[in-house]
């Protein structure tokens, strides 16, 4: 797959949607009880809220609220994709396709992370302890190619993409060329098939630096500035106040999500950054949040790492979540679903 050079422009995100179009993304759930078609893109490895987000998504799928089309991995760790596969298998969905990043750029590197791999306290241990088929991440299909295959097979404007990690895979999707799945280039395919992108990233409205958008800066600039459909951001300020995970001790000892938290922090609570993005993507605002006025999250490529800036502007395609429900109540909503059993008892 030939990748086009990254660009630093904001053209296409500025022209597609007016206020009427933005109003339509406030309720993310499909009408008439139809499940929301979701592709989850995760950097599962270093932090553990990714595993919590997967548990939440599977619980929503069990309730008929979500259809999980695929899960992409944006971290660089040979055990990340097998860990995802193990969680899918636990929840009775072993055939969910898993894609893995290629070409992760390092415009910024967390100083505690050695080399160019993303370390993990749990991915290898969980992969070795729990049943699954995928042996290592590098054996998974390339994520952008899997995105293209999945999107090409879906109705127009029907898919919600949720990113809870780096934006490498979305950059590669935008840069992708026509293939056997679709004659469209990446941006055109996204414009045709994607309803909205829900991004756990950034800080609002103050802007600044945030881990998910800082890591692969080149990809963040390309993806955020050029994405052709509406984007809703769950900023770092949303999930950092919601602490969950300790109640996973109520679940079976062989639950891979429980094991992730156990290896990560001894089954204590952790922030819920990623869970909030998944919950909004499937259920919309409800009593949980309100949406900001429309505007533009503009990504800048600084010398060392990426920096986001929020620019209020009528008729633009970006919005961010604003807390509405008390933190403890929202945490209970999230954790109640995280501890639900799989659809087939294990």
N, C-alpha and C positions, 0 to 999 in steps of 0.2 A: 504494500500500500504506500503510495507516494504521499508524503506529508508536505503541505505548503508551509512556507515560512511563517512564524507567528507574526501578528500585526498588532499595532497599538491604535486602533481606531474605534469609533463608537457609532459608526454609521447605521448599521441595520437595526440596532436596538432602539433607535430613535424614531422610526418611521411607521411601525406597524399598528400600534394599538392606541386608541383614544380612551377616554374615560369610560365609555360604554363597554369596551372590551375588557378593561380592567375590572369592572364590576362583576363580570362573569366568573372571575377566578376566586371570588371570596368564598364561594361554596365549592370545595374541591370534590366532594362526593358526587358520584354520578347520579343522575336523576332516576326516579322509578326503582330505587333499590339496587341498581346495577353496581357491581363492584368496581372500584377504581383500579384501572390498569397501571401497575407500578413497576418501574425498574429502579432498584436500589443500588447506589454506587457508594461503596464504603472503603475506608482505609483501615479496616480491622487489623489490628496488630498491637500498636503501642498502647492505646487507651482501650477501655472496656465498654464504653457506652455504645459502641458499634454493635456489640453482642446484644446489649439490651434493646437496641433499636430493631434488631432482627427478631427478637422474641416478641416485641410489640407488633411488628408487621405480620408475623405468623398468626398471632392472636386475632388480629383484624381480618386476616384471610379466613381463619376458622369461622368467624362470624358472618362471612359472606360480604364483608365491606371492601375487601381488597383482593385483587388477582395479581399474584407475584409473577411477572413475566421473566425476570432474570435478575441476577445479582452480579455486579461488577466490583472488582477489587482494584483500588488505586494505590495501595501501599506496596512496597517492594520487600516481600518476605515469602520464602518458599512454603511456609506453613499457613499463610493467610487464606488462600483459596480452599485448601483442605479443611480448615476450621469452619469456613462458611458452609462447605458441603456437609460437614458433620452436624451443624445446627439445622440445616435444611432436612437432613435425614431424620434427625430426632423428631422434628415436627411433621413427619410423614410426607415430605415433599422432596425426595432424593433426586428427582429428575429436573429440578429447576436448573437451568443452564447458568454456569458461572464463567465470567470473563475476567481476564487478568491484564493489568496495564503493561504497556510496552513503551519504552522511551521516556521514563520519568526524568524530568529536568530538575536541576537543583539550583534555582535562583536564591534559595534560602535554605540553610541547614541548621536544624536544632542542634546546639552544641553538645547536648548529652547523647546524641545518636551517633554511634560509631559507623564509620564507612559510609556506604550508600544504601545500606539495608535499613528497614524500619524494624527496630527491636520489638520483642513481645515477651511478656511474662507468661503468656498462656497459650498462644496459637499452636505451638508444637505439642505441648502436653495434652491439649484437648484433642488435637488431630490423632495422636497416638492412642488415646483412651477411648475414643468414640467411633462407632461404625460410620464409614463413608467410602466412596469409590475413588475420589480424586487424590492421587498420590502426592503431587506437589504443584505449586502455583504455576510454574512455567509450562506445565502440561495442559493448562486450561487454554481455551480459545482466546485469541487477542480480543480485548474488550471492545474496541471500536468496531471490529468486524461483527461481533455478537450484537452490538447495538444495531447495526445496519440490518442484520438478519431479523431481529425481533421487530424493529420498527416497520420494516417493509411488509410484514405480515399482519399489521394492525390497521384498523379503520383510521381515517384521517382525523387529526386533532383529538386523539383518544388516550394518549399515553402521558402519564405523569412520571417524570424523572425526579428522584430524590437523591441528592448528593450529601453525604455526611463525612466527606473526606476531601482529598486532593482533587483537582479538576483536570488531571492529565487525560482521563478517558474522554471527557467532553470536548477538550481541545482536539484530540485525535479524531473524534467523531465529526466535528465541524470541518476538519481538514480532509476527511476521507473522500475518495474518488468513487465513481460509479463501479458497480461490481455485479455479480450474478444475481444478487438479491434486489437491487434497484438501479435504474439508470440515472438516478439523481445524485448530485454531489451532496456532501454532508449537510451543509446549511439548508439546502432545499429539502432534503429528506426530513430534517428536524422541523422545519417550518410546516411541512405537510402533515406529519404524524404526531407531533408532540403538542399536548394541550398546555402544559405548564412545567416549569422546572422549579422545584422547591430546594433551596440551598441552605444547609447549615454552614454559615460562614459570615464573616464580617462582624462589625459592631455598629449599632445604629442608635440615634442618628449621628453620633459624633464621628463615625468613620475611624480609620486607623488601621492597625495591624491585627490580624487574627490568624491562628494557626493553619486552618484549612486553606485559606487563601494565600498564605505566605509561602507554603512549602514549595510548590511548583509554580513559581511566580509567572513564568512565561505562559503556562497554560491558563492560569487564572485571568491574566490580562486578555487573552484571546477569547476564553469562554464567556466571561461576564460581559465584556464590552461588545461582543458581536453576536450574542445569543438572540435568535430571531423570534422567540415566543416570550410570554410573560414569565417573570421570575418573582418568587416570594422568598425572602430571606428570613431564616430563624437565626438571629445574631447570637454571638457568644453570651450576651447579657441575658438572654432568655433561659437557656438551659443551665447556666452556672448556679442558679439559685434553687434548682429542683434536684434534691438528692434522693436517689433510690438505689436498690440493689440488695440491701440486707435481707429482705424478705425472701430472697431466692433460697434461703436455708429451708424454707417450707416445701421446696420441690425435691424430687428424687436426686440422690447423690450422683447419678449418672447423667443428669441433665447437662448438656454441654454449655449452656449459658450460665448455669450455676457454677460449673467448673471454671469458666472464664473469669468470673468475679472472684472465685475462691483463689485462683492462682494470682490474680492481679492485686487484690487488696484484702484477702482473707474474709470475703463475704461481708464487707462493710459498704455503706452507701457511697455512691459516686455521682457526680454531676450528670444531668440528663440532656446534654446538648443534642445528641443525635436523635433521641426519642421524640423530642419536640417537633423536629422536621418531619418525621414519619407520621406522627399524629396529625399534624396540619395537612399533610399531603392527602391523607385518606378522609379525614373528617371535616376539614375546613376550620372556620373560626369557632363555630358553636359558642359556648360560654367560656372558651379557653382564652381567646385572644380577640383583639380587633386588628384591622389592617391599617397601616399608615396611609397617608395620602400618597398618590403616585409620585414617582421621581426616578432618579437614575443613580445606581451604585456604580461609580466610575472607578475602575482599577488603574492604578499607576504602577509602573515598573521602576522602582527606585534602584539605587546602586546595589543594595544588598538584598532587599526583599520587597514584596508587593505591599501596597498601601491602598486601602479603599476610601472613597470619599462619597458621602451621600449628598445629592443635589435634588432638592424638591423641584418638581416640574410637572405641571398638568399635562396629561396625555401620554406620559411615558409608561414603560412597561414594568417597572420595578416597584415592589412594595416590601415592607418588613413587618414582622409581628410585633404587637404591643401587648404586654400582659394585661389580662382581664380577671381571670379566676385566681383566687388566692393560691400561693405557691404550694402549700401543704395539700390542698384539695386536688390540684393538678398532678402533683406527685403521686397521690393515691390512685388517680385514674390510670396513670402510666404503669405503676407497679402492679396494680391488680391484673393488668393484662400480661405483664412480663412473667408472672408466676402461674398463669393458666397452663394446664396440661396440653400436650399435643392432641391433635384430633383423633389419633389412635393411641390408646394407653400404652406406655412403655414399661 
